[in-house]
Amino acid sequence: MAERTPRQKAWASHGLKEVGRAVLRRFNSEIRPHLPKCNGTSRSTGEPCRNLAVPGKQKCRWHGGAVPSGDDWHKMQYPAATSKDWQRKLNEKLKRAERNRRRRERRLEKMSPEARAKHQEWQRTHKPGAKAERQRRRADRKAAEEFKVLAEQPERIASPELAALQAQAAYLEAERDRYRALAQAERQPTTGAFD
Ligand SMILES: [Zn+2]
């Protein structure tokens, strides 16, 4: 085992391990029960997630609590100009973004054509944007899908009410055609004056 650092020695010799355990025990028994929990569901067990929610969010970080929120959640946030070492932070951020971009590219290259098509379709239908905008698009998609289902299977959704309405519509259309024909006949002179 490597030589212990002075810090590790102090930690062991002053009983700090026990102090740390006691603090954690107290936190778990007295404070944790009062903190907001994640409202997500565990995918493996189907049980509610019991992790602490990220402060100000309703989810733990494993269930999306760390995803930025607000209308600009999908845009890169730059360090504040008032930050002491904004230059270093900015450089790191840009470097990370570039690395992630290259990773995405490599992943796309490795995909099979079908998987890539599926991925691109998902990207096309899941454009990032402000919450209201995404909700509107989702509602539009849902309405379009419902309409498609209705248009494709008219006889399967024939409820008694719909059948009655369709019968009435057919009757009205027939009546309209009959009156039109009558009106047409009336307008046409049976014998022209200059025939
Ligand atoms: Zn969770």
py3Dmol code that shows the C-alpha trace and the ligand (Angstrom):
import py3Dmol

protein = """\
ATOM      1  CA  MET A   1       0.000   0.000   0.000  1.00  0.00           C
ATOM      2  CA  ALA A   2       1.223   3.461  -0.843  1.00  0.00           C
ATOM      3  CA  GLU A   3       2.457   5.779   1.882  1.00  0.00           C
ATOM      4  CA  ARG A   4      -0.410   7.629   3.522  1.00  0.00           C
ATOM      5  CA  THR A   5      -0.604  11.365   3.076  1.00  0.00           C
ATOM      6  CA  PRO A   6      -0.607  13.557   6.206  1.00  0.00           C
ATOM      7  CA  ARG A   7      -4.247  14.211   5.525  1.00  0.00           C
ATOM      8  CA  GLN A   8      -5.081  10.497   5.490  1.00  0.00           C
ATOM      9  CA  LYS A   9      -3.059   9.966   8.673  1.00  0.00           C
ATOM     10  CA  ALA A  10      -4.917  12.743  10.467  1.00  0.00           C
ATOM     11  CA  TRP A  11      -8.227  11.326   9.193  1.00  0.00           C
ATOM     12  CA  ALA A  12      -7.386   7.915  10.719  1.00  0.00           C
ATOM     13  CA  SER A  13      -5.777   9.052  13.969  1.00  0.00           C
ATOM     14  CA  HIS A  14      -8.403  11.558  15.082  1.00  0.00           C
ATOM     15  CA  GLY A  15     -11.343   9.266  14.627  1.00  0.00           C
ATOM     16  CA  LEU A  16     -12.636  11.439  11.790  1.00  0.00           C
ATOM     17  CA  LYS A  17     -13.999   8.357  10.029  1.00  0.00           C
ATOM     18  CA  GLU A  18     -16.411   7.855  12.918  1.00  0.00           C
ATOM     19  CA  VAL A  19     -17.296  11.543  12.903  1.00  0.00           C
ATOM     20  CA  GLY A  20     -18.039  11.332   9.179  1.00  0.00           C
ATOM     21  CA  ARG A  21     -20.189   8.241   9.656  1.00  0.00           C
ATOM     22  CA  ALA A  22     -22.150   9.908  12.435  1.00  0.00           C
ATOM     23  CA  VAL A  23     -22.767  12.971  10.291  1.00  0.00           C
ATOM     24  CA  LEU A  24     -23.995  10.811   7.412  1.00  0.00           C
ATOM     25  CA  ARG A  25     -26.202   8.751   9.707  1.00  0.00           C
ATOM     26  CA  ARG A  26     -27.750  11.915  11.082  1.00  0.00           C
ATOM     27  CA  PHE A  27     -28.250  13.342   7.606  1.00  0.00           C
ATOM     28  CA  ASN A  28     -29.923  10.138   6.435  1.00  0.00           C
ATOM     29  CA  SER A  29     -32.241   9.823   9.425  1.00  0.00           C
ATOM     30  CA  GLU A  30     -33.102  13.454  10.139  1.00  0.00           C
ATOM     31  CA  ILE A  31     -32.629  15.537   7.005  1.00  0.00           C
ATOM     32  CA  ARG A  32     -33.020  13.232   4.012  1.00  0.00           C
ATOM     33  CA  PRO A  33     -36.668  12.283   4.742  1.00  0.00           C
ATOM     34  CA  HIS A  34     -37.641  15.956   4.461  1.00  0.00           C
ATOM     35  CA  LEU A  35     -35.891  16.634   1.157  1.00  0.00           C
ATOM     36  CA  PRO A  36     -37.853  16.363  -2.119  1.00  0.00           C
ATOM     37  CA  LYS A  37     -37.502  12.996  -3.858  1.00  0.00           C
ATOM     38  CA  CYS A  38     -37.323  12.161  -7.524  1.00  0.00           C
ATOM     39  CA  ASN A  39     -40.754  11.477  -9.053  1.00  0.00           C
ATOM     40  CA  GLY A  40     -39.301   9.175 -11.703  1.00  0.00           C
ATOM     41  CA  THR A  41     -39.776   5.409 -11.932  1.00  0.00           C
ATOM     42  CA  SER A  42     -36.971   2.875 -11.880  1.00  0.00           C
ATOM     43  CA  ARG A  43     -36.827   1.152 -15.227  1.00  0.00           C
ATOM     44  CA  SER A  44     -35.459  -2.104 -13.836  1.00  0.00           C
ATOM     45  CA  THR A  45     -37.868  -2.579 -10.926  1.00  0.00           C
ATOM     46  CA  GLY A  46     -40.832  -0.394 -11.898  1.00  0.00           C
ATOM     47  CA  GLU A  47     -40.759   1.084  -8.394  1.00  0.00           C
ATOM     48  CA  PRO A  48     -40.726   4.842  -7.732  1.00  0.00           C
ATOM     49  CA  CYS A  49     -37.190   6.259  -7.665  1.00  0.00           C
ATOM     50  CA  ARG A  50     -36.063   7.080  -4.129  1.00  0.00           C
ATOM     51  CA  ASN A  51     -33.108   9.323  -4.945  1.00  0.00           C
ATOM     52  CA  LEU A  52     -33.026  12.934  -3.881  1.00  0.00           C
ATOM     53  CA  ALA A  53     -34.229  15.334  -6.563  1.00  0.00           C
ATOM     54  CA  VAL A  54     -31.727  17.822  -7.943  1.00  0.00           C
ATOM     55  CA  PRO A  55     -32.374  21.106  -6.035  1.00  0.00           C
ATOM     56  CA  GLY A  56     -35.136  23.038  -7.756  1.00  0.00           C
ATOM     57  CA  LYS A  57     -36.108  20.064  -9.935  1.00  0.00           C
ATOM     58  CA  GLN A  58     -38.505  17.138  -9.605  1.00  0.00           C
ATOM     59  CA  LYS A  59     -36.065  14.492 -10.841  1.00  0.00           C
ATOM     60  CA  CYS A  60     -32.772  13.046  -9.679  1.00  0.00           C
ATOM     61  CA  ARG A  61     -29.826  13.446 -12.016  1.00  0.00           C
ATOM     62  CA  TRP A  62     -30.221   9.882 -13.317  1.00  0.00           C
ATOM     63  CA  HIS A  63     -33.787  10.619 -14.347  1.00  0.00           C
ATOM     64  CA  GLY A  64     -33.055  13.879 -16.156  1.00  0.00           C
ATOM     65  CA  GLY A  65     -32.856  16.330 -13.245  1.00  0.00           C
ATOM     66  CA  ALA A  66     -29.493  17.614 -14.467  1.00  0.00           C
ATOM     67  CA  VAL A  67     -30.816  18.464 -17.935  1.00  0.00           C
ATOM     68  CA  PRO A  68     -30.964  22.253 -18.135  1.00  0.00           C
ATOM     69  CA  SER A  69     -34.452  23.740 -18.140  1.00  0.00           C
ATOM     70  CA  GLY A  70     -35.953  26.981 -19.391  1.00  0.00           C
ATOM     71  CA  ASP A  71     -36.438  28.141 -22.956  1.00  0.00           C
ATOM     72  CA  ASP A  72     -32.718  28.112 -23.760  1.00  0.00           C
ATOM     73  CA  TRP A  73     -32.025  24.648 -22.334  1.00  0.00           C
ATOM     74  CA  HIS A  74     -30.726  23.384 -25.675  1.00  0.00           C
ATOM     75  CA  LYS A  75     -28.346  26.288 -26.315  1.00  0.00           C
ATOM     76  CA  MET A  76     -24.814  26.397 -24.997  1.00  0.00           C
ATOM     77  CA  GLN A  77     -24.590  28.594 -21.911  1.00  0.00           C
ATOM     78  CA  TYR A  78     -21.364  30.583 -21.711  1.00  0.00           C
ATOM     79  CA  PRO A  79     -19.688  31.490 -18.430  1.00  0.00           C
ATOM     80  CA  ALA A  80     -20.668  34.899 -17.070  1.00  0.00           C
ATOM     81  CA  ALA A  81     -18.301  37.724 -17.966  1.00  0.00           C
ATOM     82  CA  THR A  82     -18.112  38.548 -14.256  1.00  0.00           C
ATOM     83  CA  SER A  83     -16.684  35.089 -13.552  1.00  0.00           C
ATOM     84  CA  LYS A  84     -13.086  35.192 -12.343  1.00  0.00           C
ATOM     85  CA  ASP A  85     -11.670  32.629 -14.776  1.00  0.00           C
ATOM     86  CA  TRP A  86     -14.227  32.851 -17.557  1.00  0.00           C
ATOM     87  CA  GLN A  87     -11.534  32.291 -20.194  1.00  0.00           C
ATOM     88  CA  ARG A  88     -10.553  28.874 -18.840  1.00  0.00           C
ATOM     89  CA  LYS A  89     -14.194  27.901 -18.375  1.00  0.00           C
ATOM     90  CA  LEU A  90     -15.064  28.979 -21.892  1.00  0.00           C
ATOM     91  CA  ASN A  91     -12.136  27.083 -23.397  1.00  0.00           C
ATOM     92  CA  GLU A  92     -13.062  23.935 -21.512  1.00  0.00           C
ATOM     93  CA  LYS A  93     -16.646  24.255 -22.575  1.00  0.00           C
ATOM     94  CA  LEU A  94     -15.762  24.659 -26.249  1.00  0.00           C
ATOM     95  CA  LYS A  95     -13.301  21.786 -26.089  1.00  0.00           C
ATOM     96  CA  ARG A  96     -15.940  19.534 -24.514  1.00  0.00           C
ATOM     97  CA  ALA A  97     -18.509  20.539 -27.141  1.00  0.00           C
ATOM     98  CA  GLU A  98     -16.056  19.737 -29.936  1.00  0.00           C
ATOM     99  CA  ARG A  99     -15.220  16.373 -28.364  1.00  0.00           C
ATOM    100  CA  ASN A 100     -18.906  15.502 -28.045  1.00  0.00           C
ATOM    101  CA  ARG A 101     -19.482  16.516 -31.662  1.00  0.00           C
ATOM    102  CA  ARG A 102     -16.705  14.197 -32.853  1.00  0.00           C
ATOM    103  CA  ARG A 103     -18.067  11.375 -30.683  1.00  0.00           C
ATOM    104  CA  ARG A 104     -21.517  11.790 -32.237  1.00  0.00           C
ATOM    105  CA  GLU A 105     -19.975  11.733 -35.701  1.00  0.00           C
ATOM    106  CA  ARG A 106     -18.094   8.517 -35.002  1.00  0.00           C
ATOM    107  CA  ARG A 107     -21.221   6.891 -33.593  1.00  0.00           C
ATOM    108  CA  LEU A 108     -23.175   7.838 -36.714  1.00  0.00           C
ATOM    109  CA  GLU A 109     -20.463   6.404 -38.959  1.00  0.00           C
ATOM    110  CA  LYS A 110     -20.591   3.075 -37.164  1.00  0.00           C
ATOM    111  CA  MET A 111     -24.387   2.760 -37.476  1.00  0.00           C
ATOM    112  CA  SER A 112     -26.069   0.475 -39.977  1.00  0.00           C
ATOM    113  CA  PRO A 113     -28.031   2.318 -42.700  1.00  0.00           C
ATOM    114  CA  GLU A 114     -31.352   1.339 -41.051  1.00  0.00           C
ATOM    115  CA  ALA A 115     -30.214   2.488 -37.619  1.00  0.00           C
ATOM    116  CA  ARG A 116     -28.948   5.756 -39.105  1.00  0.00           C
ATOM    117  CA  ALA A 117     -32.240   6.361 -40.918  1.00  0.00           C
ATOM    118  CA  LYS A 118     -34.113   5.714 -37.670  1.00  0.00           C
ATOM    119  CA  HIS A 119     -31.778   8.046 -35.800  1.00  0.00           C
ATOM    120  CA  GLN A 120     -32.193  10.803 -38.389  1.00  0.00           C
ATOM    121  CA  GLU A 121     -35.975  10.411 -38.342  1.00  0.00           C
ATOM    122  CA  TRP A 122     -35.949  10.772 -34.561  1.00  0.00           C
ATOM    123  CA  GLN A 123     -33.744  13.855 -34.823  1.00  0.00           C
ATOM    124  CA  ARG A 124     -36.107  15.312 -37.401  1.00  0.00           C
ATOM    125  CA  THR A 125     -39.187  14.840 -35.216  1.00  0.00           C
ATOM    126  CA  HIS A 126     -37.484  15.795 -31.943  1.00  0.00           C
ATOM    127  CA  LYS A 127     -36.003  19.222 -32.609  1.00  0.00           C
ATOM    128  CA  PRO A 128     -34.890  20.944 -29.429  1.00  0.00           C
ATOM    129  CA  GLY A 129     -36.638  24.196 -28.633  1.00  0.00           C
ATOM    130  CA  ALA A 130     -38.589  26.165 -26.064  1.00  0.00           C
ATOM    131  CA  LYS A 131     -41.108  24.165 -24.050  1.00  0.00           C
ATOM    132  CA  ALA A 132     -44.226  25.813 -25.516  1.00  0.00           C
ATOM    133  CA  GLU A 133     -42.951  25.312 -29.053  1.00  0.00           C
ATOM    134  CA  ARG A 134     -42.231  21.617 -28.437  1.00  0.00           C
ATOM    135  CA  GLN A 135     -45.653  21.120 -26.834  1.00  0.00           C
ATOM    136  CA  ARG A 136     -47.327  22.713 -29.840  1.00  0.00           C
ATOM    137  CA  ARG A 137     -45.417  20.503 -32.256  1.00  0.00           C
ATOM    138  CA  ARG A 138     -46.236  17.400 -30.189  1.00  0.00           C
ATOM    139  CA  ALA A 139     -49.953  18.295 -30.256  1.00  0.00           C
ATOM    140  CA  ASP A 140     -49.776  18.832 -34.031  1.00  0.00           C
ATOM    141  CA  ARG A 141     -48.120  15.446 -34.532  1.00  0.00           C
ATOM    142  CA  LYS A 142     -50.711  13.733 -32.368  1.00  0.00           C
ATOM    143  CA  ALA A 143     -53.607  15.386 -34.217  1.00  0.00           C
ATOM    144  CA  ALA A 144     -52.072  14.413 -37.575  1.00  0.00           C
ATOM    145  CA  GLU A 145     -51.668  10.811 -36.451  1.00  0.00           C
ATOM    146  CA  GLU A 146     -55.244  10.639 -35.180  1.00  0.00           C
ATOM    147  CA  PHE A 147     -56.511  12.134 -38.404  1.00  0.00           C
ATOM    148  CA  LYS A 148     -54.524   9.604 -40.413  1.00  0.00           C
ATOM    149  CA  VAL A 149     -56.041   6.728 -38.438  1.00  0.00           C
ATOM    150  CA  LEU A 150     -59.543   8.124 -38.942  1.00  0.00           C
ATOM    151  CA  ALA A 151     -58.994   8.667 -42.663  1.00  0.00           C
ATOM    152  CA  GLU A 152     -57.621   5.177 -43.194  1.00  0.00           C
ATOM    153  CA  GLN A 153     -60.292   3.233 -41.334  1.00  0.00           C
ATOM    154  CA  PRO A 154     -63.622   5.018 -41.782  1.00  0.00           C
ATOM    155  CA  GLU A 155     -65.768   1.910 -41.260  1.00  0.00           C
ATOM    156  CA  ARG A 156     -64.047   0.737 -38.109  1.00  0.00           C
ATOM    157  CA  ILE A 157     -64.964   3.838 -36.135  1.00  0.00           C
ATOM    158  CA  ALA A 158     -68.613   3.784 -37.201  1.00  0.00           C
ATOM    159  CA  SER A 159     -70.426   4.520 -33.971  1.00  0.00           C
ATOM    160  CA  PRO A 160     -74.254   4.771 -33.962  1.00  0.00           C
ATOM    161  CA  GLU A 161     -74.006   8.578 -33.700  1.00  0.00           C
ATOM    162  CA  LEU A 162     -71.611   8.775 -36.629  1.00  0.00           C
ATOM    163  CA  ALA A 163     -73.749   6.422 -38.718  1.00  0.00           C
ATOM    164  CA  ALA A 164     -76.804   8.599 -38.025  1.00  0.00           C
ATOM    165  CA  LEU A 165     -74.872  11.730 -38.981  1.00  0.00           C
ATOM    166  CA  GLN A 166     -73.603  10.124 -42.156  1.00  0.00           C
ATOM    167  CA  ALA A 167     -77.127   9.048 -43.092  1.00  0.00           C
ATOM    168  CA  GLN A 168     -78.380  12.574 -42.450  1.00  0.00           C
ATOM    169  CA  ALA A 169     -75.544  14.063 -44.500  1.00  0.00           C
ATOM    170  CA  ALA A 170     -76.307  11.697 -47.373  1.00  0.00           C
ATOM    171  CA  TYR A 171     -80.011  12.600 -47.173  1.00  0.00           C
ATOM    172  CA  LEU A 172     -79.258  16.337 -47.148  1.00  0.00           C
ATOM    173  CA  GLU A 173     -76.901  16.001 -50.075  1.00  0.00           C
ATOM    174  CA  ALA A 174     -79.517  14.093 -52.042  1.00  0.00           C
ATOM    175  CA  GLU A 175     -82.112  16.759 -51.226  1.00  0.00           C
ATOM    176  CA  ARG A 176     -79.719  19.507 -52.248  1.00  0.00           C
ATOM    177  CA  ASP A 177     -79.101  17.787 -55.577  1.00  0.00           C
ATOM    178  CA  ARG A 178     -82.824  17.354 -56.117  1.00  0.00           C
ATOM    179  CA  TYR A 179     -83.525  21.059 -55.491  1.00  0.00           C
ATOM    180  CA  ARG A 180     -80.634  22.058 -57.703  1.00  0.00           C
ATOM    181  CA  ALA A 181     -82.012  19.946 -60.487  1.00  0.00           C
ATOM    182  CA  LEU A 182     -85.452  21.487 -59.998  1.00  0.00           C
ATOM    183  CA  ALA A 183     -84.036  25.015 -59.999  1.00  0.00           C
ATOM    184  CA  GLN A 184     -82.021  24.239 -63.102  1.00  0.00           C
ATOM    185  CA  ALA A 185     -85.118  22.948 -64.884  1.00  0.00           C
ATOM    186  CA  GLU A 186     -87.077  26.034 -63.916  1.00  0.00           C
ATOM    187  CA  ARG A 187     -84.409  28.421 -65.197  1.00  0.00           C
ATOM    188  CA  GLN A 188     -84.220  26.680 -68.561  1.00  0.00           C
ATOM    189  CA  PRO A 189     -87.056  27.793 -70.801  1.00  0.00           C
ATOM    190  CA  THR A 190     -88.840  24.798 -72.210  1.00  0.00           C
ATOM    191  CA  THR A 191     -89.470  26.575 -75.458  1.00  0.00           C
ATOM    192  CA  GLY A 192     -87.226  29.396 -76.485  1.00  0.00           C
ATOM    193  CA  ALA A 193     -88.818  32.547 -77.884  1.00  0.00           C
ATOM    194  CA  PHE A 194     -86.541  32.570 -80.863  1.00  0.00           C
ATOM    195  CA  ASP A 195     -86.241  28.885 -81.594  1.00  0.00           C
TER     196      ASP A 195
END
"""
ligand_1 = """\
1
ZN
Zn -34.702 9.315 -10.034
"""
view = py3Dmol.view(width=600, height=400)
view.addModel(protein, "pdb")
view.setStyle({"model": 0}, {"cartoon": {"style": "trace"}})
view.addModel(ligand_1, "xyz")
view.setStyle({"model": 1}, {"stick": {}})
view.zoomTo()
view.show()
